[in-house]
């Protein structure tokens, strides 16, 4: 399978519409529209898996920078996920006064 990133999507787009659009270039194996957890609204991007590299490349060539419901969509290869292990711990921060627990007044 060949995975594609699709960006700048209209917020009202449906999976059926994307499958039909990309289906012009080959077999769509999966369609995953990224939505907001709270509202369920499309965040403006999706991931499409085509059945072959040839079909995926045809979709990029045919759809990148084209108009979809008034928006110019971007179709390309997805970026590799960033590894978040190198960011260090996510703590609440010390906020002034040296920040360490030794400065607390009980």
Order of alpha helices (4+ residues) and beta strands (2+ residues): beta-alpha-beta-beta-alpha-beta-beta-beta
